């Protein structure tokens, strides 16, 4: 939006924020609906099919912006398509994330299930964050480069999500509860569950930091370090491959030392790596920068795996106490919190860039003033670190 479509940073931040904030309302409703659904395909699969198909179409349209006359019109196109795409993704993601809680009564086995889930999530993220910028550059950059990338990844999205949807029929799932509560009451009881609320708040804070860092990464790599767009792919590749490698280590550590303590340790590692990023500039040796990316990836892995594994424990405890299966309700609200954190992150980065004087451009990366470079550095390091470390502090109050 800022370096290709000529949209101001503050406007771009709002365009990203509104659809994700809408999901804070929409996700819990999807979760409750999937809990109550009765069909010959099961409770979750119809949502996976519809959400998967629409997500792929929206992704292609998102990066195929027509040649509209004004930056405001281009921002409106992106905003509307992103709104549709986020809603479609919620139809898929909420029921999908609710399924592991139904698959096993063993807490450690649920952690293993979640580790496989998060491992493939990270592989998918690599496809977008690493291969995406490389595709854009290989296709000549600009709008045509983004359109080519959008088409290629839309096909990958459709294959991955629809394969998941059809495969879901092979798993035995628990039926819907015979007695269902009104949606409002379910959400009230979920938020009144203290372990759940603490876990949710901590996760939102960590995701806000993660979202700010991810949104700032292209600006940091291109404008502060002087790299090319594919440098962003290398950075995310280093971080995400380290996260995949660290996943089995967090699984083993959680079994030996407990999930809450390991989740706090993961946030501390992630936050410390972001703090150290503040010393990186063009004069820094590249191995130092990529070493810090690796350290950040190791902590990031734990902050993604362990909260979802702890969520399945909270859901199981709730089912034991209430006699109701409300996986979708709890997961929908949790995914809504995830979207809120990831929406807040880019908004924070956009605000920092706007205040620091960042110059948008429709002709590629513009030359930025020194203040904008300082803003990009803060948005990539100390600002997200503050949120991640705040999440670790909140998580200390988690007791199941």
C-alpha angles and dihedrals in degrees: 000000000000102000101031109024097036094236117155115252094240091051091047090052092053091046089056095042102052099058092044092048089051087059089061085071099032101047097062090049090053090050094051091046092051090049090056099040118114117187139139087257093055132248100299111029100077089058092048091053097048094040093048095051095045093045092058093048093047092049091055092047092047092064095038098075111172121233096271119177102235138041088235091057091049090049090051091052092051092045096051095045092045089051091054092044095050091049091050091048090051090057088058104033101049098053090039093054091046093058100077091062088059096048102068144014092207113096094208092047088053089054090053090049090050091049091058090046093050092044091059091041087058092048089053090048089053089053089056103033098039107026094035098067090040091054091049092053094043090052091055100268126251123075094324090053091052092046091054092048091048092053094048095047092043088062090049091048092051093049094047098044098041091046087054091048094053093042091055090074089070094065123084107234131189115257122245117278114267092228116050126191124219112272094245092053092048092054092046092052091047092054091045089058100099099205089048094048093049091048091048094049093048092048093050091053093049091047091050088057091045091049093049092049093047093048091048095046097086091049092046094048097044104033104027101033095030094233131143126255091266088060085074089058092052091051094050091042091055092046096045097043088052088050092053091048091049095049096087089047091057090047091054093043092050091053092050103036103022132260101263095054092046092048089054091047091050092053091048092052092047092046094046091052090052091050090053090051087073090079094056119105137142091288094056117105110254093231089062092052094048091045089057090047088054092050090048090051092053091053092041090058092060093045089056101040105040102049091054091046090050088049091061089053091052091048092050092049090050091051091051091052101039103029089226128117104225102157093135094049094052094040094046092055090045093051088047088056089049090053091047091054093046090047093049092050098062090041089056091048092047090051093050091048093047094048091047092055103256113182117221121214140189092201102062130281111346125214106268131212119248091255091059091052090053089049092051090050093050092046090053098045128011098027096054091039090060091056095045093050090047087055090053090052093051092048090062087076094058113120124166 
